[in-house]
Amino acid sequence: MMDSHVPVGARAAVEISGLQKTFRSVRGSIQALAETNLTVRPGEFLSIVGPSGCGKSTLLSLIAGLDRPSAGTIRIDGQEVNGPHESLGVVFQRDLLFDWRTVLDNVLIQVEMRGLVPKAYAPTARKLLEMVGLQDFHGRYPRELSGGMRQRVSICRALVHNPTLLLMDEPFGALDAISRDRLNADLDRICGETKKTVIFITHSIAEAVFLGDRVAVMSPRPGRVVADIAIEAPHPRNLSFRETSEFAGYARQVRRIFEAEGVL
């Protein structure tokens, strides 16, 4: 376990205090998130792992400003989130590419939607595509790509405007095991090169441990953070890290927390 507080005098990249979320309808209320407190340091990769339905995606939507909390506050770089936040990139569970646009144009739609000049960001888009091994696919269309390649494009789209914070909502959950492993390694390398602050949602213990500087473990609904574990292994991490006793120890620690919470 570790103290997730930022050192005195340093500003947190993301600070979540007393956060709660309840959805209300004519059929009754559902509490998605119980009181949640969490701090993310600048440049840190935070994995959040929890069972299905525990409020992981709700938490990410609240951080992005796409929904309002029922209680508590979220601050990004010291500013309270009261609506959609512009200085972040989001990668969703589905790649959400436009079939009629080329790979390069799908990346550049991020800057178009922000009212920026796509031509000025084209070199950055090409560099990002090269980083993920898609330098020969600028003019291809999504239908010509595999699932893993499509998600690489969505990661480039989220990074092209140089956001300070990257939010990722189970982006590799629908991929086959081999593609998922490769993208885990790619993402670890990309985040190391770009120095982004990342909040990564997953239901995979192995993925959370492999990628994270820290792993926040969530309880079943109503979700709350019940453990905060430091993964003290250097980046970049080779996939062989998963075969080590150190990795197994971290994964076992997360599993035991889930056992104590009645998830396993």
Secondary structure, DSSP 8 states (H G I E B T S, - for coil): -------TT---SEEEEEEEEEEEETTEEEEEEEEEEEEE-TT-EEEEE--TTSSHHHHHHHHHTSS--SEEEEEETTEE--S--SSEEEE-SS----TTS-HHHHHHHHHHHTT--HHHHHHHHHHHHHHTT-TT-TT--GGGS-HHHHHHHHHHHHHTT--SEEEEESTTTTS-HHHHHHHHHHHHHHHHHHT-EEEEEES-HHHHHHH-SEEEEE-SSSB-EEEEEE----SS--GGGGGSHHHHHHHHHHHHHHHHTT--
